[in-house]
Amino acid sequence: MQLAIRHDTVYRYEAPVRYSIQQLRLAPLTTPAQIVTQWHVDAPGKLDSGRDAYGNTLLTLVLTRPHQEIRLRVRGEVETLPLAEGRLPDGEGPIPAWHFTLPTRLTEADDALNDLAQQLAPLDRTAAVLDAAATVTDRVRYGRGVTEVTHSAADALALGSGVCQDHAHVMLALCRARGVPARYVSGYVDPGDASETASHAWVDVWIDGGWVTVDVTHACFASEKYCRIAVGRDYETAAPVRGTRVGGMAETLDVSVQVNAQQ
Protein backbone atom coordinates (compact mmCIF):
# COMPACT_ATOMS: atom_id res chain seq x y z
CA MET A 1 0.00 0.00 0.00
CA GLN A 2 1.24 3.51 -0.84
CA LEU A 3 0.66 6.12 1.86
CA ALA A 4 0.93 9.84 1.05
CA ILE A 5 1.36 11.86 4.23
CA ARG A 6 1.00 15.58 4.97
CA HIS A 7 1.71 16.82 8.50
CA ASP A 8 1.74 20.50 9.47
CA THR A 9 2.58 21.74 12.96
CA VAL A 10 2.56 25.38 14.04
CA TYR A 11 3.59 26.68 17.46
CA ARG A 12 2.71 30.31 18.19
CA TYR A 13 3.87 32.28 21.22
CA GLU A 14 2.38 35.26 23.02
CA ALA A 15 5.79 36.95 23.33
CA PRO A 16 9.10 36.54 21.48
CA VAL A 17 11.06 33.39 22.23
CA ARG A 18 14.74 34.19 22.70
CA TYR A 19 16.03 30.62 22.33
CA SER A 20 14.47 27.24 21.58
CA ILE A 21 15.64 23.71 20.88
CA GLN A 22 13.29 21.13 19.41
CA GLN A 23 13.83 17.40 18.93
CA LEU A 24 11.75 16.07 16.05
CA ARG A 25 10.83 12.45 15.43
CA LEU A 26 9.03 13.13 12.19
CA ALA A 27 10.95 11.02 9.66
CA PRO A 28 10.40 7.28 9.16
CA LEU A 29 13.04 4.68 8.42
CA THR A 30 13.07 2.19 5.59
CA THR A 31 12.67 -1.25 7.17
CA PRO A 32 11.58 -4.72 6.02
CA ALA A 33 8.01 -3.57 6.75
CA GLN A 34 8.05 -0.22 4.91
CA ILE A 35 9.97 1.59 2.18
CA VAL A 36 10.32 5.36 2.30
CA THR A 37 10.07 6.51 -1.31
CA GLN A 38 10.24 10.23 -0.53
CA TRP A 39 10.24 12.35 2.61
CA HIS A 40 10.98 15.96 3.46
CA VAL A 41 10.75 17.99 6.65
CA ASP A 42 10.76 21.81 6.38
CA ALA A 43 11.64 23.88 9.44
CA PRO A 44 12.59 27.53 10.12
CA GLY A 45 16.25 26.63 10.53
CA LYS A 46 18.91 23.99 9.97
CA LEU A 47 17.97 20.45 10.99
CA ASP A 48 20.76 18.28 12.36
CA SER A 49 20.01 14.60 11.71
CA GLY A 50 21.03 11.63 13.84
CA ARG A 51 19.66 8.60 15.67
CA ASP A 52 18.41 8.34 19.23
CA ALA A 53 19.05 5.43 21.58
CA TYR A 54 16.07 3.50 20.16
CA GLY A 55 17.30 3.80 16.58
CA ASN A 56 14.75 6.43 15.56
CA THR A 57 15.65 9.26 13.20
CA LEU A 58 16.14 12.32 15.39
CA LEU A 59 16.13 15.82 13.87
CA THR A 60 17.32 18.67 16.08
CA LEU A 61 16.29 22.28 15.47
CA VAL A 62 18.00 25.10 17.38
CA LEU A 63 16.77 28.70 17.00
CA THR A 64 18.82 31.45 18.60
CA ARG A 65 17.12 34.47 17.03
CA PRO A 66 13.89 35.90 18.49
CA HIS A 67 10.76 34.26 17.07
CA GLN A 68 7.04 34.03 17.82
CA GLU A 69 6.26 31.06 15.60
CA ILE A 70 7.71 27.67 14.70
CA ARG A 71 6.21 26.08 11.60
CA LEU A 72 7.06 22.48 10.70
CA ARG A 73 5.98 20.97 7.39
CA VAL A 74 6.22 17.26 6.56
CA ARG A 75 5.53 15.76 3.14
CA GLY A 76 6.28 12.18 2.23
CA GLU A 77 5.32 8.86 0.69
CA VAL A 78 5.85 5.39 2.12
CA GLU A 79 5.22 1.99 0.61
CA THR A 80 4.03 -0.39 3.32
CA LEU A 81 3.89 -4.18 3.30
CA PRO A 82 1.27 -6.50 4.86
CA LEU A 83 2.30 -8.29 8.06
CA ALA A 84 1.08 -11.77 8.93
CA GLU A 85 -0.72 -11.44 12.28
CA GLY A 86 1.10 -8.16 12.82
CA ARG A 87 4.52 -9.82 13.17
CA LEU A 88 7.42 -7.49 12.36
CA PRO A 89 10.34 -8.97 10.42
CA ASP A 90 12.89 -6.55 11.91
CA GLY A 91 14.09 -8.57 14.89
CA GLU A 92 14.82 -7.28 18.38
CA GLY A 93 16.28 -3.89 17.39
CA PRO A 94 19.10 -1.90 19.01
CA ILE A 95 17.55 -2.15 22.50
CA PRO A 96 17.13 -5.58 24.16
CA ALA A 97 13.50 -6.62 24.57
CA TRP A 98 13.79 -6.88 28.38
CA HIS A 99 14.34 -3.10 28.52
CA PHE A 100 10.69 -2.69 27.56
CA THR A 101 9.50 -4.51 30.68
CA LEU A 102 10.64 -1.53 32.79
CA PRO A 103 7.87 0.86 33.85
CA THR A 104 8.05 4.61 33.30
CA ARG A 105 6.25 7.53 34.90
CA LEU A 106 3.54 7.27 32.24
CA THR A 107 3.20 3.47 32.41
CA GLU A 108 3.64 2.70 36.11
CA ALA A 109 0.94 0.24 37.18
CA ASP A 110 -1.13 1.21 40.23
CA ASP A 111 -3.38 -1.22 42.10
CA ALA A 112 -6.19 -0.91 39.54
CA LEU A 113 -3.86 -1.64 36.61
CA ASN A 114 -2.21 -4.54 38.44
CA ASP A 115 -5.63 -6.02 39.22
CA LEU A 116 -6.70 -5.69 35.58
CA ALA A 117 -3.41 -7.22 34.38
CA GLN A 118 -3.97 -10.31 36.52
CA GLN A 119 -7.42 -10.79 34.97
CA LEU A 120 -5.94 -11.15 31.49
CA ALA A 121 -5.11 -14.45 29.85
CA PRO A 122 -1.38 -15.16 29.43
CA LEU A 123 -0.02 -12.71 26.84
CA ASP A 124 1.91 -15.34 24.92
CA ARG A 125 -0.38 -15.58 21.88
CA THR A 126 -1.50 -12.98 19.37
CA ALA A 127 -5.17 -13.72 20.07
CA ALA A 128 -4.64 -13.01 23.78
CA VAL A 129 -2.96 -9.71 22.97
CA LEU A 130 -5.88 -8.64 20.78
CA ASP A 131 -8.27 -9.62 23.59
CA ALA A 132 -6.22 -7.47 25.98
CA ALA A 133 -6.44 -4.55 23.53
CA ALA A 134 -10.23 -4.95 23.41
CA THR A 135 -10.29 -4.92 27.21
CA VAL A 136 -8.35 -1.65 27.22
CA THR A 137 -10.73 0.08 24.83
CA ASP A 138 -13.70 -1.24 26.80
CA ARG A 139 -12.32 0.26 30.02
CA VAL A 140 -10.95 3.44 28.41
CA ARG A 141 -13.45 4.70 25.87
CA TYR A 142 -12.16 6.85 23.02
CA GLY A 143 -12.77 10.52 23.75
CA ARG A 144 -10.90 13.70 22.93
CA GLY A 145 -10.25 16.53 25.33
CA VAL A 146 -10.34 14.40 28.48
CA THR A 147 -6.61 13.72 28.86
CA GLU A 148 -3.38 15.53 28.07
CA VAL A 149 0.06 14.23 27.15
CA THR A 150 1.08 14.38 30.82
CA HIS A 151 -1.65 11.93 31.92
CA SER A 152 -0.44 8.45 32.83
CA ALA A 153 -1.92 5.02 32.17
CA ALA A 154 -3.30 5.02 35.71
CA ASP A 155 -4.94 8.40 35.09
CA ALA A 156 -6.57 7.21 31.86
CA LEU A 157 -7.93 4.04 33.47
CA ALA A 158 -9.35 6.02 36.38
CA LEU A 159 -10.95 8.54 34.03
CA GLY A 160 -12.31 5.81 31.77
CA SER A 161 -11.65 7.88 28.66
CA GLY A 162 -8.73 8.89 26.47
CA VAL A 163 -7.15 8.83 23.04
CA CYS A 164 -4.74 6.50 21.25
CA GLN A 165 -1.81 7.62 23.38
CA ASP A 166 -3.72 6.65 26.53
CA HIS A 167 -4.76 3.30 25.06
CA ALA A 168 -1.11 2.59 24.25
CA HIS A 169 0.05 3.56 27.75
CA VAL A 170 -2.58 1.38 29.45
CA MET A 171 -1.62 -1.57 27.24
CA LEU A 172 2.06 -1.03 28.02
CA ALA A 173 1.30 -0.93 31.74
CA LEU A 174 -0.67 -4.19 31.56
CA CYS A 175 1.98 -6.00 29.53
CA ARG A 176 4.80 -4.84 31.78
CA ALA A 177 2.84 -5.77 34.90
CA ARG A 178 2.77 -9.31 33.48
CA GLY A 179 6.50 -9.20 32.65
CA VAL A 180 5.89 -9.04 28.89
CA PRO A 181 8.07 -6.58 26.90
CA ALA A 182 6.02 -3.92 25.11
CA ARG A 183 7.02 -0.66 23.44
CA TYR A 184 5.25 2.51 22.35
CA VAL A 185 4.98 3.30 18.62
CA SER A 186 4.21 6.69 17.08
CA GLY A 187 3.32 7.21 13.45
CA TYR A 188 0.47 7.61 11.00
CA VAL A 189 -2.50 5.54 9.91
CA ASP A 190 -4.94 5.74 7.04
CA PRO A 191 -8.08 6.40 9.13
CA GLY A 192 -10.56 5.51 6.38
CA ASP A 193 -14.01 6.52 7.58
CA ALA A 194 -13.04 6.54 11.26
CA SER A 195 -13.19 9.75 13.24
CA GLU A 196 -9.78 9.31 14.86
CA THR A 197 -6.89 11.47 13.72
CA ALA A 198 -4.39 10.20 11.13
CA SER A 199 -1.57 10.85 13.59
CA HIS A 200 -1.56 7.74 15.73
CA ALA A 201 0.01 5.71 18.52
CA TRP A 202 0.02 1.95 19.06
CA VAL A 203 2.22 -0.75 20.63
CA ASP A 204 4.59 -3.60 19.84
CA VAL A 205 4.40 -6.67 22.10
CA TRP A 206 7.19 -9.25 22.34
CA ILE A 207 5.67 -12.68 21.65
CA ASP A 208 7.55 -15.89 20.94
CA GLY A 209 10.86 -14.21 20.12
CA GLY A 210 9.57 -11.37 17.96
CA TRP A 211 7.59 -8.14 17.94
CA VAL A 212 3.88 -8.17 17.11
CA THR A 213 2.46 -4.73 16.36
CA VAL A 214 -1.05 -3.97 17.65
CA ASP A 215 -3.34 -0.97 17.32
CA VAL A 216 -4.91 -0.92 20.77
CA THR A 217 -7.49 1.74 19.86
CA HIS A 218 -8.99 -0.50 17.18
CA ALA A 219 -8.00 -3.85 18.77
CA CYS A 220 -6.37 -5.03 15.55
CA PHE A 221 -2.95 -5.67 14.08
CA ALA A 222 -1.16 -2.58 12.77
CA SER A 223 -0.33 -3.65 9.23
CA GLU A 224 -0.07 -2.00 5.81
CA LYS A 225 -2.28 1.01 6.65
CA TYR A 226 0.30 2.19 9.19
CA CYS A 227 3.50 4.20 8.78
CA ARG A 228 5.90 3.74 11.70
CA ILE A 229 7.93 6.77 12.76
CA ALA A 230 9.42 6.07 16.20
CA VAL A 231 9.46 3.59 19.07
CA GLY A 232 10.23 4.08 22.76
CA ARG A 233 9.24 3.10 26.28
CA ASP A 234 6.35 5.60 26.20
CA TYR A 235 5.17 8.83 24.58
CA GLU A 236 8.01 10.88 26.02
CA THR A 237 10.68 8.89 24.14
CA ALA A 238 8.74 8.66 20.87
CA ALA A 239 6.92 12.01 20.70
CA PRO A 240 6.88 13.73 17.29
CA VAL A 241 8.06 17.05 18.79
CA ARG A 242 9.65 17.73 22.16
CA GLY A 243 11.62 20.78 23.16
CA THR A 244 12.32 23.64 25.48
CA ARG A 245 12.47 27.40 25.11
CA VAL A 246 13.42 30.64 26.81
CA GLY A 247 10.65 33.25 26.73
CA GLY A 248 7.45 33.14 24.73
CA MET A 249 4.93 33.14 27.60
CA ALA A 250 1.69 31.40 26.52
CA GLU A 251 1.78 28.92 23.63
CA THR A 252 -0.82 27.73 21.11
CA LEU A 253 -0.49 24.67 18.90
CA ASP A 254 -2.17 23.87 15.57
CA VAL A 255 -1.70 20.44 13.99
CA SER A 256 -3.06 19.13 10.70
CA VAL A 257 -2.43 15.57 9.45
CA GLN A 258 -3.67 13.93 6.28
CA VAL A 259 -2.97 10.38 5.14
CA ASN A 260 -4.14 9.15 1.74
CA ALA A 261 -3.78 5.50 0.80
CA GLN A 262 -3.63 3.76 -2.56
CA GLN A 263 -3.40 0.04 -3.20
The 8 nearest C-alpha neighbors of each residue, nearest first, counted from 0:
[[1, 262, 79, 78, 261, 223, 2, 80],
 [2, 0, 78, 261, 260, 77, 262, 79],
 [1, 3, 260, 77, 76, 259, 4, 78],
 [4, 2, 76, 259, 258, 75, 260, 1],
 [3, 5, 258, 75, 257, 74, 76, 2],
 [4, 6, 74, 257, 256, 73, 258, 7],
 [7, 5, 256, 73, 255, 72, 257, 4],
 [8, 6, 72, 255, 254, 71, 73, 256],
 [7, 9, 254, 71, 70, 253, 72, 255],
 [8, 10, 70, 253, 69, 252, 71, 11],
 [9, 11, 252, 69, 68, 251, 70, 253],
 [12, 10, 68, 251, 250, 67, 9, 252],
 [13, 11, 250, 67, 247, 14, 249, 68],
 [12, 14, 249, 248, 247, 250, 11, 15],
 [13, 15, 247, 12, 248, 67, 16, 246],
 [16, 14, 67, 247, 66, 65, 17, 246],
 [17, 15, 247, 246, 66, 65, 18, 245],
 [16, 18, 65, 245, 246, 64, 15, 63],
 [19, 17, 63, 245, 244, 16, 62, 64],
 [20, 18, 244, 62, 243, 61, 245, 21],
 [19, 21, 61, 242, 60, 243, 62, 244],
 [20, 22, 242, 60, 241, 59, 23, 61],
 [23, 21, 59, 241, 58, 240, 242, 60],
 [24, 22, 240, 58, 239, 25, 57, 59],
 [25, 23, 239, 57, 26, 56, 240, 58],
 [24, 26, 23, 239, 228, 27, 73, 40],
 [25, 27, 24, 228, 56, 28, 38, 40],
 [28, 26, 228, 227, 25, 29, 56, 35],
 [29, 27, 30, 35, 26, 228, 56, 55],
 [28, 30, 34, 35, 33, 27, 31, 32],
 [29, 31, 32, 33, 28, 34, 89, 35],
 [30, 32, 33, 88, 89, 29, 34, 87],
 [31, 33, 30, 80, 79, 87, 88, 34],
 [34, 32, 79, 30, 78, 29, 31, 80],
 [35, 33, 29, 78, 77, 36, 30, 79],
 [34, 36, 77, 29, 37, 76, 78, 33],
 [35, 37, 77, 76, 34, 78, 38, 75],
 [38, 36, 75, 76, 35, 39, 77, 74],
 [39, 37, 75, 74, 76, 40, 35, 36],
 [38, 40, 74, 73, 75, 41, 37, 26],
 [39, 41, 73, 72, 42, 74, 38, 71],
 [42, 40, 72, 71, 73, 39, 43, 70],
 [41, 43, 71, 44, 70, 40, 72, 45],
 [44, 42, 69, 70, 41, 45, 71, 62],
 [43, 45, 42, 46, 60, 62, 61, 41],
 [44, 46, 60, 47, 43, 42, 61, 59],
 [47, 45, 60, 59, 58, 48, 44, 42],
 [46, 48, 59, 58, 45, 60, 49, 57],
 [49, 47, 58, 57, 46, 59, 56, 50],
 [48, 50, 57, 56, 58, 47, 51, 59],
 [51, 49, 56, 57, 55, 54, 52, 48],
 [50, 52, 54, 53, 55, 57, 56, 49],
 [51, 53, 54, 50, 55, 93, 94, 231],
 [54, 52, 51, 55, 94, 93, 231, 230],
 [53, 55, 51, 50, 52, 93, 56, 92],
 [56, 54, 50, 229, 51, 53, 57, 230],
 [55, 57, 50, 49, 26, 24, 58, 54],
 [56, 58, 50, 49, 24, 48, 23, 51],
 [59, 57, 48, 23, 47, 46, 22, 49],
 [58, 60, 22, 47, 46, 21, 23, 57],
 [59, 61, 21, 46, 20, 45, 22, 44],
 [60, 62, 20, 19, 21, 63, 59, 44],
 [63, 61, 19, 18, 64, 20, 60, 44],
 [62, 64, 18, 17, 61, 65, 19, 20],
 [63, 65, 62, 17, 66, 18, 16, 19],
 [66, 64, 17, 16, 15, 63, 18, 67],
 [67, 65, 15, 16, 68, 64, 17, 69],
 [68, 66, 15, 12, 11, 16, 14, 247],
 [67, 69, 11, 10, 66, 12, 70, 9],
 [70, 68, 10, 9, 71, 11, 43, 67],
 [69, 71, 9, 8, 42, 68, 10, 72],
 [72, 70, 42, 8, 41, 7, 9, 69],
 [71, 73, 7, 41, 40, 6, 8, 70],
 [74, 72, 40, 6, 5, 39, 7, 41],
 [75, 73, 5, 39, 4, 38, 6, 40],
 [74, 76, 38, 37, 4, 3, 39, 73],
 [75, 77, 3, 37, 2, 36, 4, 35],
 [78, 76, 35, 2, 36, 34, 1, 79],
 [77, 79, 1, 34, 33, 0, 2, 35],
 [80, 78, 33, 223, 0, 32, 77, 1],
 [79, 81, 223, 32, 33, 82, 0, 78],
 [82, 80, 223, 222, 83, 79, 32, 85],
 [83, 81, 85, 222, 86, 84, 80, 87],
 [82, 84, 85, 86, 81, 222, 87, 220],
 [85, 83, 86, 82, 220, 125, 211, 222],
 [84, 86, 82, 220, 212, 211, 83, 222],
 [87, 85, 211, 84, 82, 83, 210, 212],
 [86, 88, 89, 210, 211, 85, 82, 32],
 [87, 89, 90, 31, 86, 32, 209, 210],
 [90, 88, 87, 31, 91, 92, 30, 32],
 [91, 89, 92, 88, 209, 210, 87, 208],
 [90, 92, 96, 95, 209, 89, 93, 94],
 [93, 91, 94, 90, 89, 95, 54, 53],
 [92, 94, 53, 54, 95, 91, 52, 96],
 [93, 95, 92, 53, 96, 98, 91, 52],
 [96, 94, 97, 98, 91, 93, 92, 99],
 [95, 97, 98, 99, 180, 91, 94, 205],
 [98, 96, 99, 100, 95, 180, 101, 179],
 [99, 97, 96, 100, 95, 101, 94, 180],
 [98, 100, 180, 97, 101, 181, 96, 182],
 [99, 101, 180, 175, 97, 98, 178, 179],
 [102, 100, 99, 98, 103, 175, 97, 232],
 [103, 101, 107, 106, 100, 175, 104, 172],
 [104, 102, 106, 105, 107, 101, 232, 233],
 [103, 105, 107, 106, 102, 151, 233, 152],
 [104, 106, 151, 103, 152, 107, 168, 233],
 [107, 105, 172, 103, 152, 102, 168, 104],
 [108, 106, 102, 103, 104, 105, 172, 109],
 [107, 109, 112, 172, 113, 106, 153, 176],
 [110, 108, 112, 111, 113, 153, 107, 114],
 [109, 111, 113, 112, 114, 108, 115, 153],
 [112, 110, 114, 113, 109, 115, 108, 153],
 [111, 113, 115, 108, 109, 114, 110, 116],
 [114, 112, 116, 110, 115, 111, 108, 109],
 [113, 115, 111, 117, 112, 116, 110, 118],
 [114, 116, 112, 118, 113, 117, 111, 119],
 [117, 115, 173, 113, 118, 114, 119, 112],
 [116, 118, 114, 115, 119, 113, 177, 120],
 [119, 117, 115, 116, 114, 120, 113, 121],
 [120, 118, 117, 116, 121, 131, 115, 122],
 [119, 121, 122, 127, 118, 117, 131, 130],
 [122, 120, 123, 119, 127, 124, 177, 128],
 [123, 121, 127, 128, 124, 120, 179, 174],
 [122, 124, 121, 206, 207, 125, 127, 128],
 [125, 123, 127, 126, 122, 128, 206, 121],
 [124, 126, 128, 127, 129, 123, 84, 206],
 [125, 127, 129, 128, 124, 130, 122, 131],
 [128, 126, 130, 124, 125, 129, 122, 131],
 [127, 129, 131, 125, 130, 126, 122, 132],
 [128, 130, 132, 126, 131, 127, 218, 133],
 [129, 131, 127, 133, 128, 132, 126, 134],
 [130, 132, 134, 128, 129, 133, 127, 135],
 [133, 131, 215, 129, 135, 218, 134, 130],
 [134, 132, 130, 136, 218, 135, 131, 137],
 [135, 133, 131, 137, 132, 136, 138, 130],
 [136, 134, 132, 138, 133, 137, 139, 131],
 [135, 137, 139, 133, 138, 140, 134, 216],
 [136, 138, 134, 135, 139, 140, 133, 132],
 [137, 139, 135, 136, 159, 140, 134, 156],
 [140, 138, 159, 160, 136, 137, 135, 156],
 [139, 141, 160, 136, 137, 159, 138, 142],
 [142, 140, 161, 162, 160, 139, 143, 136],
 [143, 141, 161, 160, 162, 140, 145, 144],
 [144, 142, 145, 162, 161, 141, 146, 160],
 [143, 145, 146, 142, 147, 161, 162, 160],
 [144, 146, 143, 161, 142, 160, 147, 158],
 [147, 145, 144, 161, 150, 148, 155, 143],
 [146, 148, 149, 150, 145, 144, 161, 165],
 [147, 149, 150, 146, 164, 234, 151, 165],
 [148, 150, 147, 151, 105, 146, 235, 234],
 [151, 149, 147, 148, 154, 146, 155, 152],
 [152, 150, 105, 154, 153, 106, 155, 149],
 [151, 153, 169, 168, 155, 106, 154, 105],
 [152, 154, 156, 151, 155, 157, 109, 108],
 [155, 153, 151, 157, 152, 156, 150, 158],
 [156, 154, 158, 152, 157, 153, 159, 160],
 [157, 155, 159, 153, 158, 154, 139, 152],
 [156, 158, 154, 155, 159, 153, 111, 160],
 [159, 157, 155, 160, 156, 154, 139, 161],
 [160, 158, 139, 156, 157, 138, 155, 140],
 [161, 159, 139, 140, 158, 142, 141, 155],
 [162, 160, 142, 141, 165, 146, 155, 145],
 [161, 163, 165, 141, 164, 142, 143, 166],
 [164, 162, 166, 165, 200, 216, 167, 199],
 [163, 165, 167, 162, 166, 200, 168, 234],
 [166, 164, 168, 167, 162, 163, 161, 155],
 [167, 165, 163, 169, 164, 168, 215, 216],
 [166, 168, 170, 164, 165, 201, 169, 202],
 [167, 169, 171, 165, 152, 170, 166, 106],
 [170, 168, 152, 172, 166, 171, 167, 165],
 [171, 169, 167, 173, 172, 168, 174, 166],
 [170, 172, 168, 174, 169, 173, 181, 175],
 [171, 173, 106, 169, 175, 170, 174, 108],
 [174, 172, 116, 176, 170, 171, 175, 169],
 [175, 173, 179, 171, 177, 176, 172, 170],
 [174, 176, 178, 100, 177, 179, 172, 173],
 [175, 177, 173, 174, 178, 172, 113, 116],
 [176, 178, 175, 174, 179, 173, 116, 117],
 [179, 177, 175, 176, 100, 174, 180, 101],
 [178, 180, 174, 175, 177, 100, 181, 205],
 [181, 179, 100, 99, 205, 96, 97, 204],
 [182, 180, 204, 99, 203, 171, 205, 174],
 [183, 181, 232, 203, 202, 231, 99, 184],
 [182, 184, 202, 233, 231, 230, 232, 201],
 [185, 183, 230, 201, 202, 200, 229, 182],
 [186, 184, 200, 229, 228, 199, 237, 227],
 [187, 185, 227, 228, 199, 226, 198, 200],
 [186, 188, 198, 226, 199, 197, 225, 227],
 [189, 187, 225, 197, 224, 190, 226, 199],
 [188, 190, 258, 224, 191, 197, 260, 259],
 [191, 189, 193, 197, 188, 192, 195, 196],
 [192, 190, 193, 189, 194, 259, 260, 188],
 [191, 193, 190, 194, 195, 189, 196, 197],
 [194, 192, 190, 191, 195, 196, 189, 197],
 [193, 195, 196, 192, 190, 191, 197, 141],
 [196, 194, 193, 197, 190, 199, 198, 162],
 [195, 197, 198, 194, 199, 190, 256, 193],
 [198, 196, 188, 187, 190, 199, 256, 189],
 [199, 197, 187, 196, 186, 256, 188, 200],
 [198, 200, 187, 186, 197, 185, 188, 163],
 [199, 201, 185, 184, 164, 163, 186, 167],
 [200, 202, 214, 184, 167, 215, 213, 183],
 [203, 201, 183, 184, 213, 182, 212, 167],
 [202, 204, 212, 182, 211, 181, 210, 213],
 [205, 203, 181, 211, 210, 180, 206, 212],
 [204, 206, 210, 180, 209, 181, 211, 208],
 [207, 205, 209, 208, 123, 204, 210, 211],
 [206, 208, 209, 205, 123, 124, 210, 211],
 [209, 207, 206, 205, 210, 91, 90, 96],
 [210, 208, 205, 206, 207, 90, 211, 91],
 [209, 211, 205, 204, 87, 203, 86, 206],
 [212, 210, 86, 85, 204, 203, 87, 205],
 [211, 213, 203, 85, 221, 202, 220, 86],
 [214, 212, 220, 221, 202, 219, 215, 203],
 [215, 213, 201, 221, 219, 216, 217, 218],
 [214, 216, 218, 132, 217, 213, 201, 166],
 [217, 215, 214, 163, 218, 166, 136, 132],
 [216, 218, 215, 219, 214, 133, 136, 132],
 [219, 217, 215, 132, 133, 129, 214, 216],
 [220, 218, 214, 217, 213, 129, 221, 215],
 [219, 221, 213, 85, 214, 222, 212, 84],
 [222, 220, 213, 214, 212, 85, 225, 219],
 [221, 223, 81, 82, 224, 220, 225, 85],
 [222, 224, 81, 79, 80, 225, 0, 221],
 [225, 223, 189, 188, 222, 226, 0, 221],
 [226, 224, 188, 223, 187, 222, 221, 227],
 [225, 227, 187, 186, 188, 228, 224, 79],
 [228, 226, 186, 229, 27, 225, 185, 187],
 [227, 229, 27, 186, 185, 26, 226, 25],
 [230, 228, 185, 55, 237, 184, 227, 24],
 [229, 231, 184, 237, 183, 185, 182, 53],
 [232, 230, 236, 237, 183, 233, 182, 53],
 [231, 233, 182, 183, 99, 236, 230, 234],
 [234, 232, 183, 231, 235, 236, 237, 168],
 [235, 233, 237, 238, 236, 183, 231, 164],
 [234, 236, 233, 238, 237, 231, 232, 241],
 [237, 235, 231, 234, 233, 238, 232, 230],
 [236, 238, 234, 231, 229, 230, 235, 185],
 [237, 239, 234, 240, 235, 236, 241, 24],
 [238, 240, 24, 23, 25, 237, 241, 185],
 [241, 239, 23, 238, 22, 24, 21, 242],
 [242, 240, 22, 21, 238, 23, 239, 243],
 [243, 241, 21, 20, 22, 240, 244, 19],
 [242, 244, 20, 19, 21, 245, 241, 18],
 [245, 243, 19, 18, 246, 20, 16, 242],
 [244, 246, 18, 17, 16, 19, 247, 243],
 [247, 245, 16, 248, 17, 244, 15, 14],
 [246, 248, 14, 16, 15, 12, 13, 249],
 [247, 249, 13, 246, 14, 12, 250, 16],
 [250, 248, 13, 12, 247, 251, 14, 11],
 [249, 251, 12, 11, 13, 248, 252, 10],
 [252, 250, 11, 10, 12, 253, 249, 9],
 [251, 253, 10, 9, 11, 254, 250, 8],
 [254, 252, 9, 8, 10, 255, 251, 7],
 [255, 253, 8, 7, 9, 252, 256, 6],
 [254, 256, 7, 6, 8, 253, 257, 5],
 [257, 255, 6, 5, 197, 198, 7, 254],
 [256, 258, 5, 4, 197, 6, 259, 255],
 [257, 259, 4, 189, 3, 197, 2, 5],
 [260, 258, 3, 2, 189, 257, 4, 261],
 [259, 261, 2, 1, 189, 3, 258, 0],
 [262, 260, 1, 0, 2, 259, 3, 78],
 [261, 0, 1, 260, 2, 78, 223, 79]]
